[in-house]
């Protein structure tokens, strides 16, 4: 439900013919057929605007498998390989900007406290999905330094808001935001503070999005304040 709302708010998403939970989905049987059913027709894929393609990728019926792997980066690589919409998005030079435009309209506090736990969880994951996309180096490479600074500002505001609503987002939600910030700053000409954490923790965080020491997340916040000056 939330992915459909997400798509309608931020772009004209492709209407997938079948989705998990529907009877038709069950009749597809195996995983291979389900992946095949979610591919975009080539004539539609190539003609979509980047804004609409972003909305479609975020509405991908199997996007939830992103977090079914040992680490976030492996999860993204897997769904990118299995969905032609993401493969196409990775070729768009304005993909990073289009993703930022969506992210700028999102606010962690915009949920109803009377929602069910399932709805709250879906709402939380919408942030983790788009932040994972924004953390990808391919999309990062399409951004200017000023755009990266704007993205880091947005991440900082989102991080603070997620902390205030920790019962919704938890440490996973804040960790993904910190990862997006860290990736955004890594190739900047701005000199950042030395982290001081172990090389292993830093490397796992930067390369995989995995947190074995939350200090690396906190350090990304510290560096962000210097980055946006």
Rosetta constraint file for C-alpha pairs under 8 A:
AtomPair CA 1 CA 5 HARMONIC 6.40 0.50
AtomPair CA 2 CA 6 HARMONIC 5.92 0.50
AtomPair CA 2 CA 119 HARMONIC 7.73 0.50
AtomPair CA 2 CA 122 HARMONIC 6.43 0.50
AtomPair CA 2 CA 123 HARMONIC 6.62 0.50
AtomPair CA 2 CA 126 HARMONIC 7.80 0.50
AtomPair CA 3 CA 7 HARMONIC 6.15 0.50
AtomPair CA 3 CA 58 HARMONIC 6.82 0.50
AtomPair CA 3 CA 59 HARMONIC 5.02 0.50
AtomPair CA 3 CA 126 HARMONIC 7.35 0.50
AtomPair CA 4 CA 8 HARMONIC 6.26 0.50
AtomPair CA 4 CA 59 HARMONIC 6.26 0.50
AtomPair CA 5 CA 9 HARMONIC 6.20 0.50
AtomPair CA 6 CA 10 HARMONIC 6.32 0.50
AtomPair CA 6 CA 55 HARMONIC 7.44 0.50
AtomPair CA 6 CA 58 HARMONIC 7.82 0.50
AtomPair CA 6 CA 59 HARMONIC 7.49 0.50
AtomPair CA 7 CA 11 HARMONIC 5.54 0.50
AtomPair CA 7 CA 12 HARMONIC 6.46 0.50
AtomPair CA 7 CA 13 HARMONIC 5.66 0.50
AtomPair CA 7 CA 55 HARMONIC 4.82 0.50
AtomPair CA 7 CA 56 HARMONIC 6.78 0.50
AtomPair CA 7 CA 58 HARMONIC 7.16 0.50
AtomPair CA 7 CA 59 HARMONIC 6.21 0.50
AtomPair CA 8 CA 12 HARMONIC 6.11 0.50
AtomPair CA 8 CA 13 HARMONIC 7.04 0.50
AtomPair CA 8 CA 55 HARMONIC 7.90 0.50
AtomPair CA 10 CA 51 HARMONIC 7.70 0.50
AtomPair CA 10 CA 55 HARMONIC 6.33 0.50
AtomPair CA 10 CA 102 HARMONIC 6.05 0.50
AtomPair CA 11 CA 51 HARMONIC 5.81 0.50
AtomPair CA 11 CA 52 HARMONIC 4.81 0.50
AtomPair CA 11 CA 53 HARMONIC 7.98 0.50
AtomPair CA 11 CA 54 HARMONIC 7.52 0.50
AtomPair CA 11 CA 55 HARMONIC 5.18 0.50
AtomPair CA 11 CA 56 HARMONIC 7.97 0.50
AtomPair CA 12 CA 51 HARMONIC 7.86 0.50
AtomPair CA 12 CA 52 HARMONIC 4.99 0.50
AtomPair CA 12 CA 55 HARMONIC 6.55 0.50
AtomPair CA 12 CA 56 HARMONIC 7.53 0.50
AtomPair CA 13 CA 52 HARMONIC 5.41 0.50
AtomPair CA 13 CA 53 HARMONIC 6.79 0.50
AtomPair CA 13 CA 54 HARMONIC 7.95 0.50
AtomPair CA 13 CA 55 HARMONIC 5.10 0.50
AtomPair CA 13 CA 56 HARMONIC 4.36 0.50
AtomPair CA 13 CA 59 HARMONIC 7.25 0.50
AtomPair CA 14 CA 40 HARMONIC 7.99 0.50
AtomPair CA 14 CA 52 HARMONIC 7.71 0.50
AtomPair CA 14 CA 53 HARMONIC 7.96 0.50
AtomPair CA 14 CA 56 HARMONIC 5.57 0.50
AtomPair CA 16 CA 38 HARMONIC 6.47 0.50
AtomPair CA 16 CA 60 HARMONIC 7.99 0.50
AtomPair CA 16 CA 61 HARMONIC 7.77 0.50
AtomPair CA 17 CA 37 HARMONIC 7.55 0.50
AtomPair CA 17 CA 38 HARMONIC 7.70 0.50
AtomPair CA 18 CA 22 HARMONIC 6.97 0.50
AtomPair CA 18 CA 24 HARMONIC 6.46 0.50
AtomPair CA 18 CA 25 HARMONIC 5.97 0.50
AtomPair CA 18 CA 37 HARMONIC 7.16 0.50
AtomPair CA 18 CA 38 HARMONIC 7.49 0.50
AtomPair CA 19 CA 24 HARMONIC 7.93 0.50
AtomPair CA 19 CA 25 HARMONIC 6.00 0.50
AtomPair CA 19 CA 61 HARMONIC 5.74 0.50
AtomPair CA 20 CA 25 HARMONIC 5.69 0.50
AtomPair CA 20 CA 26 HARMONIC 7.79 0.50
AtomPair CA 20 CA 61 HARMONIC 6.72 0.50
AtomPair CA 21 CA 25 HARMONIC 6.66 0.50
AtomPair CA 21 CA 26 HARMONIC 7.54 0.50
AtomPair CA 22 CA 26 HARMONIC 6.82 0.50
AtomPair CA 23 CA 27 HARMONIC 6.56 0.50
AtomPair CA 24 CA 28 HARMONIC 6.62 0.50
AtomPair CA 25 CA 29 HARMONIC 7.56 0.50
AtomPair CA 25 CA 34 HARMONIC 7.19 0.50
AtomPair CA 28 CA 33 HARMONIC 5.93 0.50
AtomPair CA 28 CA 34 HARMONIC 6.15 0.50
AtomPair CA 29 CA 33 HARMONIC 7.01 0.50
AtomPair CA 29 CA 34 HARMONIC 7.53 0.50
AtomPair CA 30 CA 34 HARMONIC 6.58 0.50
AtomPair CA 31 CA 35 HARMONIC 6.23 0.50
AtomPair CA 32 CA 36 HARMONIC 6.24 0.50
AtomPair CA 33 CA 37 HARMONIC 6.13 0.50
AtomPair CA 34 CA 38 HARMONIC 6.58 0.50
AtomPair CA 35 CA 39 HARMONIC 6.83 0.50
AtomPair CA 35 CA 62 HARMONIC 7.98 0.50
AtomPair CA 35 CA 82 HARMONIC 6.99 0.50
AtomPair CA 35 CA 83 HARMONIC 7.48 0.50
AtomPair CA 38 CA 60 HARMONIC 7.49 0.50
AtomPair CA 38 CA 61 HARMONIC 7.15 0.50
AtomPair CA 38 CA 83 HARMONIC 7.41 0.50
AtomPair CA 39 CA 83 HARMONIC 6.06 0.50
AtomPair CA 39 CA 84 HARMONIC 6.04 0.50
AtomPair CA 39 CA 85 HARMONIC 7.21 0.50
AtomPair CA 40 CA 44 HARMONIC 6.81 0.50
AtomPair CA 40 CA 45 HARMONIC 5.88 0.50
AtomPair CA 40 CA 84 HARMONIC 6.63 0.50
AtomPair CA 40 CA 85 HARMONIC 6.48 0.50
AtomPair CA 41 CA 45 HARMONIC 6.06 0.50
AtomPair CA 42 CA 46 HARMONIC 6.18 0.50
AtomPair CA 43 CA 47 HARMONIC 6.49 0.50
AtomPair CA 44 CA 48 HARMONIC 6.15 0.50
AtomPair CA 45 CA 53 HARMONIC 7.83 0.50
AtomPair CA 45 CA 85 HARMONIC 6.86 0.50
AtomPair CA 45 CA 88 HARMONIC 7.49 0.50
AtomPair CA 46 CA 88 HARMONIC 7.88 0.50
AtomPair CA 48 CA 52 HARMONIC 6.11 0.50
AtomPair CA 48 CA 53 HARMONIC 6.03 0.50
AtomPair CA 49 CA 53 HARMONIC 6.11 0.50
AtomPair CA 50 CA 54 HARMONIC 6.07 0.50
AtomPair CA 50 CA 89 HARMONIC 7.14 0.50
AtomPair CA 50 CA 92 HARMONIC 7.01 0.50
AtomPair CA 50 CA 94 HARMONIC 7.05 0.50
AtomPair CA 50 CA 95 HARMONIC 6.32 0.50
AtomPair CA 50 CA 98 HARMONIC 6.70 0.50
AtomPair CA 51 CA 55 HARMONIC 6.43 0.50
AtomPair CA 51 CA 95 HARMONIC 7.96 0.50
AtomPair CA 51 CA 98 HARMONIC 5.64 0.50
AtomPair CA 51 CA 99 HARMONIC 7.84 0.50
AtomPair CA 52 CA 56 HARMONIC 6.15 0.50
AtomPair CA 53 CA 57 HARMONIC 6.11 0.50
AtomPair CA 53 CA 85 HARMONIC 6.95 0.50
AtomPair CA 53 CA 89 HARMONIC 6.75 0.50
AtomPair CA 54 CA 58 HARMONIC 6.22 0.50
AtomPair CA 54 CA 89 HARMONIC 7.19 0.50
AtomPair CA 54 CA 95 HARMONIC 7.59 0.50
AtomPair CA 54 CA 98 HARMONIC 7.06 0.50
AtomPair CA 54 CA 99 HARMONIC 6.63 0.50
AtomPair CA 55 CA 59 HARMONIC 6.17 0.50
AtomPair CA 56 CA 60 HARMONIC 6.11 0.50
AtomPair CA 56 CA 85 HARMONIC 7.42 0.50
AtomPair CA 57 CA 63 HARMONIC 7.98 0.50
AtomPair CA 57 CA 85 HARMONIC 6.05 0.50
AtomPair CA 57 CA 86 HARMONIC 6.11 0.50
AtomPair CA 58 CA 63 HARMONIC 7.14 0.50
AtomPair CA 58 CA 129 HARMONIC 7.19 0.50
AtomPair CA 58 CA 130 HARMONIC 7.17 0.50
AtomPair CA 59 CA 63 HARMONIC 7.36 0.50
AtomPair CA 62 CA 79 HARMONIC 7.89 0.50
AtomPair CA 63 CA 79 HARMONIC 7.14 0.50
AtomPair CA 63 CA 129 HARMONIC 7.82 0.50
AtomPair CA 64 CA 68 HARMONIC 7.53 0.50
AtomPair CA 65 CA 69 HARMONIC 7.58 0.50
AtomPair CA 65 CA 75 HARMONIC 7.03 0.50
AtomPair CA 65 CA 79 HARMONIC 7.37 0.50
AtomPair CA 66 CA 72 HARMONIC 6.76 0.50
AtomPair CA 66 CA 75 HARMONIC 4.45 0.50
AtomPair CA 66 CA 76 HARMONIC 5.61 0.50
AtomPair CA 66 CA 78 HARMONIC 7.63 0.50
AtomPair CA 66 CA 79 HARMONIC 6.53 0.50
AtomPair CA 66 CA 129 HARMONIC 7.89 0.50
AtomPair CA 67 CA 71 HARMONIC 7.25 0.50
AtomPair CA 67 CA 72 HARMONIC 6.06 0.50
AtomPair CA 67 CA 75 HARMONIC 5.92 0.50
AtomPair CA 68 CA 75 HARMONIC 6.69 0.50
AtomPair CA 69 CA 74 HARMONIC 6.45 0.50
AtomPair CA 69 CA 75 HARMONIC 5.25 0.50
AtomPair CA 70 CA 74 HARMONIC 7.10 0.50
AtomPair CA 70 CA 75 HARMONIC 7.61 0.50
AtomPair CA 71 CA 75 HARMONIC 6.35 0.50
AtomPair CA 71 CA 208 HARMONIC 5.76 0.50
AtomPair CA 71 CA 209 HARMONIC 6.55 0.50
AtomPair CA 71 CA 210 HARMONIC 6.02 0.50
AtomPair CA 72 CA 76 HARMONIC 6.25 0.50
AtomPair CA 72 CA 132 HARMONIC 7.52 0.50
AtomPair CA 72 CA 208 HARMONIC 6.04 0.50
AtomPair CA 72 CA 209 HARMONIC 5.64 0.50
AtomPair CA 72 CA 210 HARMONIC 7.13 0.50
AtomPair CA 73 CA 77 HARMONIC 6.19 0.50
AtomPair CA 73 CA 207 HARMONIC 7.25 0.50
AtomPair CA 73 CA 208 HARMONIC 4.92 0.50
AtomPair CA 73 CA 209 HARMONIC 6.32 0.50
AtomPair CA 74 CA 78 HARMONIC 6.16 0.50
AtomPair CA 74 CA 208 HARMONIC 7.11 0.50
AtomPair CA 75 CA 79 HARMONIC 6.40 0.50
AtomPair CA 76 CA 80 HARMONIC 5.97 0.50
AtomPair CA 76 CA 132 HARMONIC 7.56 0.50
AtomPair CA 76 CA 133 HARMONIC 7.86 0.50
AtomPair CA 77 CA 81 HARMONIC 6.14 0.50
AtomPair CA 78 CA 82 HARMONIC 6.27 0.50
AtomPair CA 79 CA 83 HARMONIC 5.97 0.50
AtomPair CA 79 CA 86 HARMONIC 7.83 0.50
AtomPair CA 80 CA 84 HARMONIC 7.27 0.50
AtomPair CA 80 CA 85 HARMONIC 7.97 0.50
AtomPair CA 80 CA 86 HARMONIC 5.20 0.50
AtomPair CA 80 CA 87 HARMONIC 5.81 0.50
AtomPair CA 81 CA 86 HARMONIC 7.94 0.50
AtomPair CA 81 CA 87 HARMONIC 6.91 0.50
AtomPair CA 83 CA 87 HARMONIC 6.61 0.50
AtomPair CA 84 CA 88 HARMONIC 6.07 0.50
AtomPair CA 85 CA 89 HARMONIC 6.21 0.50
AtomPair CA 86 CA 90 HARMONIC 6.17 0.50
AtomPair CA 87 CA 91 HARMONIC 7.01 0.50
AtomPair CA 88 CA 92 HARMONIC 6.91 0.50
AtomPair CA 89 CA 95 HARMONIC 6.33 0.50
AtomPair CA 90 CA 95 HARMONIC 7.18 0.50
AtomPair CA 90 CA 138 HARMONIC 6.60 0.50
AtomPair CA 90 CA 139 HARMONIC 6.95 0.50
AtomPair CA 93 CA 142 HARMONIC 5.80 0.50
AtomPair CA 94 CA 98 HARMONIC 6.22 0.50
AtomPair CA 94 CA 142 HARMONIC 6.54 0.50
AtomPair CA 95 CA 99 HARMONIC 6.14 0.50
AtomPair CA 95 CA 139 HARMONIC 6.22 0.50
AtomPair CA 95 CA 142 HARMONIC 7.20 0.50
AtomPair CA 96 CA 100 HARMONIC 6.19 0.50
AtomPair CA 96 CA 134 HARMONIC 6.78 0.50
AtomPair CA 96 CA 139 HARMONIC 4.78 0.50
AtomPair CA 96 CA 140 HARMONIC 6.29 0.50
AtomPair CA 96 CA 142 HARMONIC 5.79 0.50
AtomPair CA 96 CA 143 HARMONIC 6.08 0.50
AtomPair CA 97 CA 101 HARMONIC 6.28 0.50
AtomPair CA 97 CA 142 HARMONIC 7.65 0.50
AtomPair CA 97 CA 143 HARMONIC 6.76 0.50
AtomPair CA 97 CA 147 HARMONIC 7.81 0.50
AtomPair CA 98 CA 102 HARMONIC 6.65 0.50
AtomPair CA 99 CA 103 HARMONIC 6.27 0.50
AtomPair CA 99 CA 130 HARMONIC 7.30 0.50
AtomPair CA 99 CA 133 HARMONIC 7.84 0.50
AtomPair CA 99 CA 134 HARMONIC 6.78 0.50
AtomPair CA 100 CA 104 HARMONIC 6.00 0.50
AtomPair CA 100 CA 134 HARMONIC 7.58 0.50
AtomPair CA 100 CA 151 HARMONIC 6.87 0.50
AtomPair CA 101 CA 105 HARMONIC 6.88 0.50
AtomPair CA 102 CA 106 HARMONIC 6.97 0.50
AtomPair CA 103 CA 130 HARMONIC 7.11 0.50
AtomPair CA 104 CA 154 HARMONIC 6.80 0.50
AtomPair CA 106 CA 110 HARMONIC 7.99 0.50
AtomPair CA 106 CA 127 HARMONIC 7.95 0.50
AtomPair CA 107 CA 158 HARMONIC 7.02 0.50
AtomPair CA 107 CA 161 HARMONIC 7.93 0.50
AtomPair CA 108 CA 124 HARMONIC 7.78 0.50
AtomPair CA 108 CA 158 HARMONIC 6.64 0.50
AtomPair CA 108 CA 161 HARMONIC 5.99 0.50
AtomPair CA 108 CA 162 HARMONIC 6.04 0.50
AtomPair CA 108 CA 165 HARMONIC 7.58 0.50
AtomPair CA 109 CA 161 HARMONIC 6.84 0.50
AtomPair CA 109 CA 162 HARMONIC 7.90 0.50
AtomPair CA 109 CA 165 HARMONIC 7.22 0.50
AtomPair CA 111 CA 115 HARMONIC 7.73 0.50
AtomPair CA 111 CA 120 HARMONIC 7.37 0.50
AtomPair CA 111 CA 123 HARMONIC 7.53 0.50
AtomPair CA 115 CA 119 HARMONIC 5.89 0.50
AtomPair CA 115 CA 120 HARMONIC 6.25 0.50
AtomPair CA 116 CA 120 HARMONIC 6.31 0.50
AtomPair CA 117 CA 121 HARMONIC 6.04 0.50
AtomPair CA 118 CA 122 HARMONIC 6.23 0.50
AtomPair CA 119 CA 123 HARMONIC 6.17 0.50
AtomPair CA 120 CA 124 HARMONIC 6.24 0.50
AtomPair CA 120 CA 168 HARMONIC 6.35 0.50
AtomPair CA 121 CA 125 HARMONIC 6.24 0.50
AtomPair CA 121 CA 168 HARMONIC 6.84 0.50
AtomPair CA 121 CA 169 HARMONIC 7.89 0.50
AtomPair CA 122 CA 126 HARMONIC 6.42 0.50
AtomPair CA 123 CA 127 HARMONIC 7.30 0.50
AtomPair CA 124 CA 128 HARMONIC 6.84 0.50
AtomPair CA 124 CA 168 HARMONIC 6.40 0.50
AtomPair CA 124 CA 169 HARMONIC 5.59 0.50
AtomPair CA 124 CA 173 HARMONIC 7.10 0.50
AtomPair CA 125 CA 129 HARMONIC 6.00 0.50
AtomPair CA 125 CA 173 HARMONIC 7.78 0.50
AtomPair CA 126 CA 130 HARMONIC 6.50 0.50
AtomPair CA 127 CA 131 HARMONIC 5.98 0.50
AtomPair CA 127 CA 173 HARMONIC 7.63 0.50
AtomPair CA 128 CA 132 HARMONIC 5.96 0.50
AtomPair CA 128 CA 173 HARMONIC 6.25 0.50
AtomPair CA 128 CA 176 HARMONIC 6.15 0.50
AtomPair CA 128 CA 177 HARMONIC 7.45 0.50
AtomPair CA 129 CA 133 HARMONIC 6.46 0.50
AtomPair CA 130 CA 134 HARMONIC 6.15 0.50
AtomPair CA 131 CA 135 HARMONIC 6.06 0.50
AtomPair CA 131 CA 176 HARMONIC 6.59 0.50
AtomPair CA 131 CA 177 HARMONIC 6.30 0.50
AtomPair CA 131 CA 180 HARMONIC 6.06 0.50
AtomPair CA 132 CA 136 HARMONIC 6.72 0.50
AtomPair CA 132 CA 176 HARMONIC 6.87 0.50
AtomPair CA 132 CA 180 HARMONIC 6.87 0.50
AtomPair CA 133 CA 139 HARMONIC 7.55 0.50
AtomPair CA 134 CA 139 HARMONIC 6.36 0.50
AtomPair CA 134 CA 140 HARMONIC 6.81 0.50
AtomPair CA 134 CA 180 HARMONIC 6.42 0.50
AtomPair CA 135 CA 139 HARMONIC 7.48 0.50
AtomPair CA 135 CA 140 HARMONIC 6.86 0.50
AtomPair CA 135 CA 179 HARMONIC 6.88 0.50
AtomPair CA 135 CA 180 HARMONIC 4.43 0.50
AtomPair CA 135 CA 181 HARMONIC 7.60 0.50
AtomPair CA 135 CA 183 HARMONIC 5.77 0.50
AtomPair CA 135 CA 184 HARMONIC 6.84 0.50
AtomPair CA 136 CA 140 HARMONIC 6.16 0.50
AtomPair CA 136 CA 183 HARMONIC 7.69 0.50
AtomPair CA 137 CA 141 HARMONIC 5.99 0.50
AtomPair CA 137 CA 183 HARMONIC 7.33 0.50
AtomPair CA 138 CA 142 HARMONIC 7.14 0.50
AtomPair CA 139 CA 143 HARMONIC 7.26 0.50
AtomPair CA 140 CA 148 HARMONIC 7.88 0.50
AtomPair CA 140 CA 183 HARMONIC 7.94 0.50
AtomPair CA 140 CA 184 HARMONIC 6.48 0.50
AtomPair CA 143 CA 147 HARMONIC 5.70 0.50
AtomPair CA 143 CA 148 HARMONIC 6.21 0.50
AtomPair CA 144 CA 148 HARMONIC 6.21 0.50
AtomPair CA 145 CA 149 HARMONIC 6.27 0.50
AtomPair CA 145 CA 188 HARMONIC 7.47 0.50
AtomPair CA 146 CA 150 HARMONIC 6.29 0.50
AtomPair CA 147 CA 151 HARMONIC 6.12 0.50
AtomPair CA 148 CA 152 HARMONIC 6.14 0.50
AtomPair CA 148 CA 184 HARMONIC 6.16 0.50
AtomPair CA 148 CA 185 HARMONIC 7.53 0.50
AtomPair CA 149 CA 153 HARMONIC 6.21 0.50
AtomPair CA 149 CA 227 HARMONIC 7.02 0.50
AtomPair CA 149 CA 228 HARMONIC 5.41 0.50
AtomPair CA 150 CA 154 HARMONIC 6.24 0.50
AtomPair CA 150 CA 228 HARMONIC 7.91 0.50
AtomPair CA 151 CA 155 HARMONIC 6.11 0.50
AtomPair CA 151 CA 181 HARMONIC 7.79 0.50
AtomPair CA 151 CA 184 HARMONIC 7.82 0.50
AtomPair CA 152 CA 156 HARMONIC 6.09 0.50
AtomPair CA 152 CA 181 HARMONIC 5.56 0.50
AtomPair CA 152 CA 184 HARMONIC 7.11 0.50
AtomPair CA 152 CA 224 HARMONIC 6.60 0.50
AtomPair CA 152 CA 228 HARMONIC 7.31 0.50
AtomPair CA 153 CA 157 HARMONIC 6.34 0.50
AtomPair CA 153 CA 224 HARMONIC 7.90 0.50
AtomPair CA 153 CA 228 HARMONIC 7.07 0.50
AtomPair CA 154 CA 158 HARMONIC 6.11 0.50
AtomPair CA 155 CA 159 HARMONIC 5.88 0.50
AtomPair CA 155 CA 177 HARMONIC 6.09 0.50
AtomPair CA 155 CA 178 HARMONIC 7.57 0.50
AtomPair CA 155 CA 180 HARMONIC 7.55 0.50
AtomPair CA 155 CA 181 HARMONIC 6.48 0.50
AtomPair CA 156 CA 160 HARMONIC 6.25 0.50
AtomPair CA 156 CA 181 HARMONIC 7.99 0.50
AtomPair CA 156 CA 221 HARMONIC 7.04 0.50
AtomPair CA 156 CA 224 HARMONIC 7.65 0.50
AtomPair CA 157 CA 161 HARMONIC 6.25 0.50
AtomPair CA 158 CA 162 HARMONIC 6.00 0.50
AtomPair CA 158 CA 177 HARMONIC 7.51 0.50
AtomPair CA 159 CA 163 HARMONIC 6.27 0.50
AtomPair CA 159 CA 174 HARMONIC 5.78 0.50
AtomPair CA 159 CA 177 HARMONIC 6.18 0.50
AtomPair CA 159 CA 178 HARMONIC 7.42 0.50
AtomPair CA 160 CA 164 HARMONIC 6.53 0.50
AtomPair CA 161 CA 165 HARMONIC 6.43 0.50
AtomPair CA 162 CA 166 HARMONIC 5.78 0.50
AtomPair CA 162 CA 168 HARMONIC 7.79 0.50
AtomPair CA 162 CA 169 HARMONIC 5.99 0.50
AtomPair CA 162 CA 170 HARMONIC 7.81 0.50
AtomPair CA 162 CA 173 HARMONIC 7.23 0.50
AtomPair CA 162 CA 174 HARMONIC 6.41 0.50
AtomPair CA 163 CA 169 HARMONIC 7.71 0.50
AtomPair CA 163 CA 170 HARMONIC 7.78 0.50
AtomPair CA 163 CA 174 HARMONIC 7.13 0.50
AtomPair CA 165 CA 169 HARMONIC 6.54 0.50
AtomPair CA 166 CA 170 HARMONIC 4.79 0.50
AtomPair CA 166 CA 171 HARMONIC 7.51 0.50
AtomPair CA 169 CA 173 HARMONIC 4.76 0.50
AtomPair CA 169 CA 174 HARMONIC 6.94 0.50
AtomPair CA 170 CA 174 HARMONIC 6.77 0.50
AtomPair CA 171 CA 175 HARMONIC 5.90 0.50
AtomPair CA 172 CA 176 HARMONIC 6.33 0.50
AtomPair CA 173 CA 177 HARMONIC 6.61 0.50
AtomPair CA 174 CA 178 HARMONIC 6.22 0.50
AtomPair CA 175 CA 179 HARMONIC 6.13 0.50
AtomPair CA 175 CA 209 HARMONIC 7.95 0.50
AtomPair CA 175 CA 211 HARMONIC 7.26 0.50
AtomPair CA 175 CA 214 HARMONIC 7.91 0.50
AtomPair CA 175 CA 217 HARMONIC 6.20 0.50
AtomPair CA 176 CA 180 HARMONIC 6.28 0.50
AtomPair CA 176 CA 209 HARMONIC 7.00 0.50
AtomPair CA 177 CA 181 HARMONIC 6.43 0.50
AtomPair CA 178 CA 182 HARMONIC 6.16 0.50
AtomPair CA 178 CA 217 HARMONIC 5.26 0.50
AtomPair CA 178 CA 218 HARMONIC 7.60 0.50
AtomPair CA 178 CA 220 HARMONIC 6.00 0.50
AtomPair CA 178 CA 221 HARMONIC 6.96 0.50
AtomPair CA 179 CA 183 HARMONIC 6.12 0.50
AtomPair CA 179 CA 205 HARMONIC 6.92 0.50
AtomPair CA 179 CA 206 HARMONIC 6.90 0.50
AtomPair CA 179 CA 209 HARMONIC 5.95 0.50
AtomPair CA 179 CA 217 HARMONIC 7.05 0.50
AtomPair CA 179 CA 220 HARMONIC 7.71 0.50
AtomPair CA 180 CA 184 HARMONIC 6.11 0.50
AtomPair CA 181 CA 185 HARMONIC 6.37 0.50
AtomPair CA 181 CA 220 HARMONIC 6.53 0.50
AtomPair CA 181 CA 221 HARMONIC 7.75 0.50
AtomPair CA 181 CA 224 HARMONIC 7.14 0.50
AtomPair CA 182 CA 186 HARMONIC 6.18 0.50
AtomPair CA 182 CA 206 HARMONIC 7.03 0.50
AtomPair CA 182 CA 220 HARMONIC 5.51 0.50
AtomPair CA 183 CA 206 HARMONIC 6.61 0.50
AtomPair CA 184 CA 188 HARMONIC 7.91 0.50
AtomPair CA 185 CA 224 HARMONIC 7.69 0.50
AtomPair CA 185 CA 227 HARMONIC 7.29 0.50
AtomPair CA 190 CA 227 HARMONIC 6.47 0.50
AtomPair CA 192 CA 223 HARMONIC 5.88 0.50
AtomPair CA 192 CA 226 HARMONIC 6.90 0.50
AtomPair CA 192 CA 227 HARMONIC 7.00 0.50
AtomPair CA 193 CA 223 HARMONIC 6.08 0.50
AtomPair CA 195 CA 216 HARMONIC 7.32 0.50
AtomPair CA 195 CA 219 HARMONIC 6.24 0.50
AtomPair CA 197 CA 201 HARMONIC 6.76 0.50
AtomPair CA 197 CA 202 HARMONIC 6.58 0.50
AtomPair CA 197 CA 215 HARMONIC 7.32 0.50
AtomPair CA 197 CA 216 HARMONIC 6.70 0.50
AtomPair CA 198 CA 202 HARMONIC 6.31 0.50
AtomPair CA 199 CA 203 HARMONIC 5.97 0.50
AtomPair CA 200 CA 204 HARMONIC 6.12 0.50
AtomPair CA 201 CA 205 HARMONIC 6.14 0.50
AtomPair CA 201 CA 211 HARMONIC 7.04 0.50
AtomPair CA 201 CA 212 HARMONIC 6.05 0.50
AtomPair CA 201 CA 213 HARMONIC 6.33 0.50
AtomPair CA 201 CA 216 HARMONIC 7.21 0.50
AtomPair CA 202 CA 206 HARMONIC 6.12 0.50
AtomPair CA 202 CA 216 HARMONIC 6.49 0.50
AtomPair CA 203 CA 207 HARMONIC 5.80 0.50
AtomPair CA 203 CA 208 HARMONIC 7.84 0.50
AtomPair CA 204 CA 208 HARMONIC 5.30 0.50
AtomPair CA 204 CA 209 HARMONIC 6.51 0.50
AtomPair CA 204 CA 210 HARMONIC 5.47 0.50
AtomPair CA 204 CA 211 HARMONIC 7.03 0.50
AtomPair CA 204 CA 212 HARMONIC 7.91 0.50
AtomPair CA 205 CA 209 HARMONIC 4.47 0.50
AtomPair CA 205 CA 210 HARMONIC 4.72 0.50
AtomPair CA 205 CA 211 HARMONIC 5.56 0.50
AtomPair CA 205 CA 212 HARMONIC 7.91 0.50
AtomPair CA 205 CA 216 HARMONIC 7.37 0.50
AtomPair CA 206 CA 210 HARMONIC 7.82 0.50
AtomPair CA 211 CA 216 HARMONIC 7.52 0.50
AtomPair CA 211 CA 217 HARMONIC 7.71 0.50
AtomPair CA 213 CA 217 HARMONIC 7.93 0.50
AtomPair CA 214 CA 218 HARMONIC 6.52 0.50
AtomPair CA 215 CA 219 HARMONIC 5.97 0.50
AtomPair CA 216 CA 220 HARMONIC 6.36 0.50
AtomPair CA 217 CA 221 HARMONIC 6.82 0.50
AtomPair CA 218 CA 222 HARMONIC 6.54 0.50
AtomPair CA 219 CA 223 HARMONIC 6.17 0.50
AtomPair CA 220 CA 224 HARMONIC 6.00 0.50
AtomPair CA 221 CA 225 HARMONIC 6.62 0.50
AtomPair CA 222 CA 226 HARMONIC 7.18 0.50
AtomPair CA 223 CA 227 HARMONIC 6.17 0.50
AtomPair CA 224 CA 228 HARMONIC 6.28 0.50
AtomPair CA 225 CA 229 HARMONIC 6.75 0.50
